[in-house]
Amino acid sequence: MIININYVLTILVILFFIGILGLVLNRKNILITLMALELILLGVNLNFVVFSVYLDDIVGQIFVLFILTIAATESSIGLALLMVYFKLKNSIHMEKIRKSKK
């Protein structure tokens, strides 16, 4: 069974825009912001993979490996900073973080 590339790309664009909506609509929780960033990166990575397979070129898949490495590093550093901040302030709400900048 052959799946049309348009269906796959439509699903990936929807995944990307769910991540964008998560960033735009969420202003209170840092964890949801990090998950929305990961959804955006996942949508972009899967686009690279689909076009790499479609065009029979390995460069897109190699590029995905680099992006996944950077995304994993970003998530681990972000969560580590979040844990340290939570230990200090006992909260991870965005309003308290914005107010503590002053």
Kinemage of the C-alpha trace (Angstrom):
@kinemage 1
@onewidth
@group {chain A} dominant
@subgroup {mainchain}
@vectorlist {calphas} color= white
{ca met a 1} P 0.000 0.000 0.000
{ca ile a 2} L 1.474 3.326 -1.072
{ca ile a 3} L 0.616 6.420 0.948
{ca asn a 4} L 0.453 9.694 -0.916
{ca ile a 5} L 3.055 12.229 0.241
{ca asn a 6} L 0.396 14.958 0.465
{ca tyr a 7} L -1.378 13.143 3.306
{ca val a 8} L 1.819 12.781 5.277
{ca leu a 9} L 2.805 16.403 4.741
{ca thr a 10} L -0.656 17.562 5.794
{ca ile a 11} L -0.343 15.658 9.074
{ca leu a 12} L 3.141 17.085 9.652
{ca val a 13} L 1.984 20.649 8.998
{ca ile a 14} L -0.855 20.129 11.481
{ca leu a 15} L 1.684 18.828 14.027
{ca phe a 16} L 3.879 21.877 13.430
{ca phe a 17} L 0.977 24.302 13.893
{ca ile a 18} L -0.136 22.547 17.089
{ca gly a 19} L 3.337 23.296 18.428
{ca ile a 20} L 3.089 26.927 17.290
{ca leu a 21} L -0.319 27.251 18.965
{ca gly a 22} L 1.160 25.757 22.122
{ca leu a 23} L 3.789 28.498 22.158
{ca val a 24} L 1.388 31.311 21.348
{ca leu a 25} L -1.488 30.343 23.634
{ca asn a 26} L 0.529 29.146 26.615
{ca arg a 27} L 1.859 31.861 28.862
{ca lys a 28} L 1.763 30.151 32.252
{ca asn a 29} L 3.595 26.832 32.203
{ca ile a 30} L 7.206 26.347 31.173
{ca leu a 31} L 6.817 22.596 30.696
{ca ile a 32} L 4.090 23.080 28.093
{ca thr a 33} L 6.333 25.587 26.342
{ca leu a 34} L 9.144 23.041 26.179
{ca met a 35} L 6.755 20.382 24.870
{ca ala a 36} L 5.475 22.798 22.218
{ca leu a 37} L 9.051 23.442 21.101
{ca glu a 38} L 9.622 19.707 20.848
{ca leu a 39} L 6.461 19.338 18.724
{ca ile a 40} L 7.732 22.018 16.357
{ca leu a 41} L 11.092 20.298 16.048
{ca leu a 42} L 9.400 16.935 15.542
{ca gly a 43} L 7.278 18.315 12.717
{ca val a 44} L 10.315 19.825 11.008
{ca asn a 45} L 12.361 16.653 11.447
{ca leu a 46} L 9.666 14.438 10.007
{ca asn a 47} L 9.360 16.804 7.051
{ca phe a 48} L 13.074 16.386 6.424
{ca val a 49} L 12.750 12.610 6.612
{ca val a 50} L 9.737 12.472 4.278
{ca phe a 51} L 11.407 14.633 1.661
{ca ser a 52} L 14.667 12.753 2.071
{ca val a 53} L 12.925 9.464 1.315
{ca tyr a 54} L 10.841 11.012 -1.460
{ca leu a 55} L 13.889 12.536 -3.193
{ca asp a 56} L 16.099 9.509 -2.423
{ca asp a 57} L 18.717 11.672 -0.720
{ca ile a 58} L 20.420 10.864 2.583
{ca val a 59} L 21.345 14.467 3.453
{ca gly a 60} L 17.941 15.195 5.000
{ca gln a 61} L 18.228 12.211 7.332
{ca ile a 62} L 21.729 13.231 8.420
{ca phe a 63} L 20.427 16.734 9.092
{ca val a 64} L 17.667 15.209 11.243
{ca leu a 65} L 20.271 13.466 13.395
{ca phe a 66} L 21.962 16.799 14.088
{ca ile a 67} L 18.645 18.485 14.910
{ca leu a 68} L 17.641 15.646 17.252
{ca thr a 69} L 20.972 15.932 19.061
{ca ile a 70} L 20.489 19.667 19.569
{ca ala a 71} L 16.841 19.170 20.628
{ca ala a 72} L 17.814 16.560 23.220
{ca thr a 73} L 20.491 18.880 24.582
{ca glu a 74} L 18.033 21.780 24.716
{ca ser a 75} L 15.477 19.693 26.588
{ca ser a 76} L 17.952 18.329 29.106
{ca ile a 77} L 19.463 21.734 29.865
{ca gly a 78} L 16.022 23.352 30.064
{ca leu a 79} L 14.700 20.714 32.445
{ca ala a 80} L 17.848 20.893 34.578
{ca leu a 81} L 17.481 24.664 34.901
{ca leu a 82} L 13.814 24.198 35.685
{ca met a 83} L 14.606 21.732 38.475
{ca val a 84} L 17.151 24.087 40.020
{ca tyr a 85} L 14.700 26.993 39.824
{ca phe a 86} L 11.963 24.859 41.377
{ca lys a 87} L 14.263 23.893 44.259
{ca leu a 88} L 14.998 27.559 44.899
{ca lys a 89} L 11.529 29.072 44.468
{ca asn a 90} L 9.117 26.091 44.844
{ca ser a 91} L 7.233 27.191 41.721
{ca ile a 92} L 7.668 27.126 37.961
{ca his a 93} L 4.897 29.526 36.971
{ca met a 94} L 5.835 32.086 34.329
{ca glu a 95} L 4.373 35.057 36.197
{ca lys a 96} L 6.670 34.520 39.161
{ca ile a 97} L 9.677 34.150 36.882
{ca arg a 98} L 8.832 37.354 35.019
{ca lys a 99} L 8.383 39.247 38.291
{ca ser a 100} L 11.661 37.941 39.721
{ca lys a 101} L 13.651 39.537 36.871
{ca lys a 102} L 13.254 42.996 38.426
